[in-house]
Amino acid sequence: MRGLAHAAIVGTLLAPEAAFAQEVADTIYSGGAILTMNDAAPTAETVAVKDGKILAVGTVAEIEAFRGTETKAFDLSGRSMLPGFFDAHGHMLIGGLQALSANLLSPPDGEVGDMAGLKETLKAWAKDNANAVRQANLIVGIGYDPAQLAEERHPTREDLDAVSADVPVFVIHQSGHMGAGNSKALEVAGITADSQDPAGGKILRGADGQPTGVLEENAFYAALTKLIAPVGAEGFETFARARAELWAKYGYTTAEEGRSVPATEDMLRKVADEGGFKIDVLTYPDVLVDRDYIAAHISRDYKNRFRVAGAKLTIDGSPQGFTALRDRPYYDPVGDYPPGYAGYAAATMEQIVDAIDWAFANGIQINTHANGEGASDMLIAGIDAPTKKYGPADRRPALIHGQFLREDQVNSYKRLDVFMSLFPMHTFYWGDWHREHTVGPELVDNIAPTGWVVKRGMKFSTHHDAPVSFPNSMRVLDATVTRRSRSGDIIGPAQRVDVMTALKAMTIWPAYQHFEEAPKGSIEPGKLADFAILSKNPTAVDPETLDTIDVVATIKEDVVVFEAQ
């Protein structure tokens, strides 16, 4: 009896290590489907959170032990909870400009369907925003797309002169790689009939040799920089704040500025230091602009929700805009293109090799924009040499986009440990256009080849590339699973993936892509309490209805940063 009593006393003293020493949760989430993205326990009933981190994940009975008198209950009310979405590639700043500019997108994201509608939209926006136009000396619109305009062409300077002959008018193509200006905009940008095409860019000209107003790649970027200069630092800070809020609206708890320069990176840091970001923001400064700056500021840690994550390299341009570098001619390009036209590179092979060698030598992650097969050939060659030179290491160089790929190139990316961030939303927005004009009916099924990547057992991420599209997480999910185009065609049935794989490509795998898989990407003890609350369980609905699911709340470290009305 004495032995039993002694055992009981000892048991009473030791067992409450689970009770007396048990941490008390700040919040307990329950009442709906919880998808963890943790293969060991893919679903859960309840999640306990303390100090912005996940304390425990399990059944209602298991988590009840973490409930205290001050613990808040977050009732999912039948809705679903997932890890917060991780932006694999987007552009917050130009996206912020989009949020405050004329919306030139075509349905379903806008209403512009022809040139007359484009001009009327610009005029209406200029009238409604007269003060902003006066302060910035600019009428600006974003999102036009010849693929969706009745005329199937870019606006010209004459079209835009009809909007205003006195104020610069500049419109940005949906790809963000080209645009068009009126005569006043060309004047401010310093573009005349005598102007030479810059390296990696083109000034389109008419039969008379005069600029048509349409600018591609580096010619476009240079003009845009001059035209938006009057916006000033304060204006750019407004862009950043506005866009971070939009990212949160779609369930993203980490956002990316996919290409920055020192001035914009400094501005992002200023906004962060002032407490302007409710979600995490990371950026990749251009490796061809200032490498010393990148090396001095790169960090794996966030400070005030901001960090410089690595370097960005751009090899080519837009596939739907015919500036991506292919390994063969475009199928039927719309415009004035010479026979055999296959696009062009925005960087030289020497620049590519030198940039990647520098990144590998300094242990800096490098993300590379490469859309066409020709651009991937250059990237593979550029990574192959320094990989042999410096040996194996966990560098996670990333391919961004990879719209047109050969299967042998996917094999090469696997061999070289290149992380592939693909863009299957192209199947919705431009699948029909790619079939009819860029790659043709024989190759269109293999754009954004997620199926090839899954077949090889590779992790991958998917992205929205905003402002190419809105950062609409559910449309990203829908396009990855269904690959339906605007016309309803399925672009590449063999490249479709299941819903859980598509969700991993928006959560745990992009977290891995950015070296953040330890604190983010899945619902597991010790990770940040970053959650997206959805109106329905995406694994329990007809896949054809995925794009109708709503993000009803976004939670960053146990704080609601967005809640639908």
N, C-alpha and C positions, 0 to 999 in steps of 0.2 A: 504493500500500500504506500509505504514511504517512497518507493521507487516511482510509482505511478504519479504521486503528488509532485515529486521533484520534476518529472517529465512534463507535467501539466504546467508548472510554474515556468520552466524553461521555454516551453512552447508558447506560453502567453507573452513572454518577454521577446522572443525571437520572431514569431510569425508576423507581428505588426510592423516589421520592417516593411511589409507591404501596406500596413494601415497607418501607423504613427508617422513613419518616414515617407509615406506616399505623398507625392507632389499633388497639389490641388490645381485643377485646370482652371484657366481663365474662361475658356469657352469650350462647350461640347457641341459638335455638329452631328445631327442625326435626323432621321425622318425621310430619307430618300436614298436613291442608289448612289453609292460612292465608288467610283472607278479610280483605282490607285496608281495604275501604270507600273505596279510592282508585280512581276511575274510570280513571285513566291506567294503572294496574297492579292490577287487582282481586284477583289471587291471587299468592301467592309460595310458594317452597319453604322459605325460611330467613330468619330475622331475627336480626341481631346487635344487642346492647344494651351500652351503656357508661354508667356513672354514672346509671342510671335513665332514660336516654333511648335512643331508637332510633338506632343508628349506621348501619345499612344494611339494605336489604331486597332480596332477589333469589333467584337460584338457589343450589344447594349449592356449585357451583364458584365462583361470584362471592363468596360470603360466607366461603369457606374462607380467604381472604387475611386475614381479621380474627381468625382463631383463634390464640391464644397458649398458652403452657404452663399458664397459670393460668385460661384460659377454661373456664367450666362449660358443659356440654351439657345442654340441657333437651329431652328426648326426648318428643315429643307422643304417641308410641306409637299412631299412627293416629287420634288425636283431632283436633279442629279448634280453631284459635285465631282469635279475633276481637278487635277493639278492646274494651277494657272498656266495659260498658254505662254510659250517662250517664242518670241519673235526671232525666227531664224534669219531673216533678211528683210529689211525695210529701210525707209529713209524718212526719219522724223521731221527734219527741217523743211525739205521741199514738200513733205506731206502737210506741214503746218501752213505753208504758203497756199497749198491746195484748199485747206479748210477756210481760208480767208479770201479766196479768189472766185472768179466766175466758174461755175461747174459746167464744163464742156463735155462731160461724159455722155455716152449714149445709154439707152435703157439696158439693164434695169437700174443702173446707178445714176443716171441723168436723163435728160430729155432731148439732147441734140441729135438730130438725124440727118441734117443737110446743112449746106453752107448758109442758107438764109436763117435757119434756126441758130447757128453759131453766132452770126452777127447780131441777131436780136438779143441773144442771151448776154453778149458782151455789152451791148448798149444799155440793157436793163440793169446789169450789175454796176456799170459806171454811174448811172443815174442814182441808184440806191446807195452808192458808196462814194459820193462826190467828194467828201472831205478826205478820204483815204487816197483817192485818185489825185487830188490836188497836192497832198503832202508827199506822196511817192512819185508824182509825175509819171504815172504808169497805169494803164488799164491792162489787167492780166487775167488770163483764163487758163485752166489746166484740164487736160483729159480728152482733147479731140482725137479722133482716130479715123483716118481715111477708110479703114476696113469697115467702118460702120456708117460712114457718110454716103448719101445717095450719089454724090459726085465721084467718090473713091479717089480723092486727091487731097493734098494739103491746101489750106488757105494760102493765098498769095498776099503780097503787100497791097495790091489793089483791093482785094477783099477787105483787108483790115483798114485801109485808108477810108473805107466807107463807114467804119465805126468811129474813127476820129482822124482828122488830118493834122491836128495840132498837138495831141498828146501821144506819146509812144504807146503802141498797142502790141503786146507780145503774148502769144499763145503757145502752150507747151503740149507736145504730143503725149499721149497716154503712157508711152514707154519711158518718158523722161529723158530720152536721148536725142531729141530733136525738137524743133519748134519753128515758128514763123513770126515775123514782125512787119509792122507797117513801115511806110517810108520814114516816119519820124523815129521809129525804133532803130532802124538801120543807121540813120544819121547819128543817133546817140551812141550806138555801138561802134561807130567808125567804119562801117562797111560800105564800100563803093564798088564801082565796076573794076577799079584797079586793085582791089584787095585780093591777096593770094590766099588759097586754101591753107589753113594751118595743118600741121602734121596730125593725122588721125581725125580729120574733120573735113567738111565740105560746105562751101557756099553755093547753093544751087542757082543756076543762071538760066535766063531765057535765051531764045534764038538771037536776040540782040546783044547778048553778053552782059546784060544788066542783071543784078541779083533779083531773084523772084520773091525774096523775103524768107525763103525756107533755108534753115541752117541745120546741119547735122553734126552730131558728136562734139568734138572739141571746138568747132566754130560756134555751135549752139551754146556750149558752156561759157565760152568767153563773152558772148553777147549778154547772156543772162546775168552774169556777174556784174557787168557794167549797168545794166538796166535796173537791177534791184538794189544797187548800192545806196540810193537815197532812203531806203527803208531803215537802214541803220541798225545798230546793235539792239536797240530797244524793240524794233520790229521783229528781228530774228528771235529774240527771247519770247515774244508773244507767240511766234510760230511754234517754238518748242513746247511751251506750256499747253497750247491748244491741241497739239498732236498727241502728247502724252495722255491727255484726257480721252482722246478718241481711241487710242490703243486700248485703254482700260475698258472702254465701252464694249469692246469685243472680246473681253476676257483675258487680255494679255497683261501679265504681271512683270514681264521684262520686255523692253522695247529696244530697237536698234536703229542707230544712224549708220547706215551701211557704208557711207563714204563721207569723210569730213576733211577739212584742212585746218591748220592751226587756229585761224580766226574763229571758225565755227565751233571748233572743239573747245576753245577758251570760253565762248559764249555759253555752250552747254554746261560747262563746269560752273560758270557764274550762276546760271539758273539753279543748278543743283545746290550750290552753297547757300543760296537764298531760300532753300526749301521748296523749290518749284516743282519737284517731281514726286508724285505719290507712288510711282512704280519705278523699278530699276531701269536705267538707260545705259547702254554701252555703245561705243563707237569704234570704227576702224578708219583712221586717217589714211589719206592717199600716200602710198609708198613712193610715188614719183614726185612728191612735192617737198617733203621735209622729213627725212629719216631720223635726224638727230632729235627732232621734236617727239617723234613716236617713241624712240628709245628712252627719252627722259620721262615720259608720262605713262607708259604702259604699266598696267597693274592687274592682278587677278582679284583684287579687293575693291569693293565699292566704297566710295566716300560720298556721303550725302546722296546715295542712290545713283552714282555715276562712276564709270570707269572707262579707260581706254583699253580695249581688249586685244588689239593687234594692228595689222597693216592691211590696206586694201590695194589691190592691183586690178586694173581694167584692161582687158585685151581687145574686146570688140564691142559691138553695139546691140541694136534691137533686131530680133529676128522678124517680127511683124512689120518693122519699118525698113527691112532690107539692108541694114547696116551691119548685121552679124556676119562674121567671116566664115564662109562655108568651105568645104573641100570639093565642091562641085557647083555649077551654076544654079541660081534660083530657078524654080520651076516655071513661073509665069509672073515676074515682078510687075507691079503696077507703077508706071512712071517712065521717065526717059532714061533707060539704062542700056548700056552697050551690050552687044551679043556676048554671051558667056559670063555675064556679071555674077560675081560670087561674094559681094560684100568686101569689107576691108578691115584691117587691124587698126586699133587705136594706140597700140604700143609696138615697138620693134622687138625682134627676137633678142637683141642685145639687152634692151631694157628689162625684158622679162627674166632672162637668166640672171642678170645682175641683181634684180630686186629679190628674187627668190633665194639666191645665194646669200644675200645680206640677211634676210629673215632667218634662214637656217643657222647661219653663223652666230646670230645673236639670240637665238632661242625665242623668236617672235612669231606668233601665229600669223599666217598670211591667208587672206580670203581673196579669191580671184574670180572676177566676172568673166565668164567665157560662155558664149551662147552657141556659136556655130561649131561644126566639126573642125574647121580649120583653126579656130581659136583653141579648141581642146588639144589639137595636135601640138600647138605651140606651148600650151601649159604643161602637157605631159613631158615634152622635151625639157622644158624649163625646170621641172621638179626632179626629173630623172638624174640629171648630172649632180646637183647638190646632195641628193639622197645617197648616191654612191660616194661622194666626197666626204660627207660628214657622218655617214653610218646611220643605223636605225635609232630613232628616238620618238617620244610621244609628242609630235609637233602639231598634229591635226590640221594640216593645210586643208582649206575648204574650196571646193568648186561651187561657185554661185551660178545658178540657173541651169546650164547644160541642156538647153532646149533641143538642139539637134546633136545627137550622139550616135556613133557607131558602137556595136556591141564590143568590138575589140578595145575601144576606148574605156568602156566600163571596166573591162578586165584590167587595163593598165591603172586605172584609178584605184582599184582594189589592191593591186600589187604595190602601189606607192603609198598606201594608207591615206589616200585623199578622202576626206569626208565630203559627201555629195549633198548639197542643198538644192533641191529641185523645185520646179515651178509648175505643178500640174494645173493651176488655175488657167494656164494658157489653153487647156482643152476646152474650157467653157468660153473664154473671151475671144480666142482666135483660132480655135480648132478648125472651123470651116474655112477661114482665111488661109491657114497653113495648108489645108488640103488643096485649095484651089490656086494658091499663088506662091507660097514660099518653098515647101518641100514636095508638094504634089501628093496624089492619092496613094502612091506606093510606100512612102516613108512617113506619112502623117501619123500613123498609129504608134510610132515610136518616139514622138516628142515627149519630153519629160518622162523618161522610161523607168518609172518606179518599179515596175514588174521585174525588169532586168536586175535591178539592185537587190530586191527581195530574194530573187532566185539565187543570188550569190551570197546570201546571208549577211549583207552589209546594213549597218545602220544608215539612215538618211533623215533629212528634215525637209519640210515643205514650207513655202513662204508666200507672202502676198506682194512683196516688193512695192508697197505703197510709196508714192501715190499712183503707181501703175494701176492699182485697184485699191478700193477701200481695204483696210486691214480687217476684213470680214472673216473671222475664224471659221464660221460655219460654211461659208462658200469655199474656203480652202479645203475643209474636210469633205464637203460634197464633191468637189472636183477631183480629189484624190481617189475617192471611192467609186464614183460613177463615171467620171470622164465624159460627161455629156456636154456637147457644144450648145451654142445658142439655138441651133436648128433642131436639137434633139438627137443628133447623131452621137454614137459612142466612139470616141477617138482612142482606139487602142484597147479593145476588150482585154487582151492579155496583159496589159500594163496596169489594170485595176488592182487595188489591194483591199483587204478587209478593213472594217471600221477600227478595230483595235490597233492594227498596224498604222493606220492613218493618224490615230490619236497619239500614238507614241512619236510619230514624226512631227508632232506639234508640241510635245511636252518633254519627255525624258531624253529623246535623241537630240533635239536642238540644245538642251541643257548640256549634254555631253559634247556636242559640237563646240560649245563655248567654254569648255572646262568648268562647267558649273553643275555637273551631275551630282556632286556631294550635297549641296544645299537645296537643289531645285529639281523639278521635273517629275516627281512622283510623290505620293502621299505615304510617307514612312516616318517613323519616330526619328527625331533629330533634324529633320528638314524644315525649311521655312513653311509657315502656314500661308502659302500662296494658293488660292483656289479660284476656279471659275465655276459659277453656279448656272446650270442650263435648265431651260424649261422642260426638256425631255431627256431621257436616257438615249444617247446616240446609238448604243448597241441594241436597243430594243424597239427601234422604229424601222419602217420601210426605208432602205438606203436612199430611195428616190426622193425622200422628204427631208433629208439631212439639212438642206439649206433653209428650211422653215423653222428650225430650232432657234430659240432666242437665248442670248446671254442675259440673264436676269440680275446677276450680281457678280462683281469681281472683288476679291479679297486679297489684300497684300499684307502678309504678316499679321493676320487676324484683324485687320482694319478694313472695313468696307470702303473701297475707293470708287466704286460705281454701283449704282442700284437703279434698275429700270423703274420708270414711273408705273 
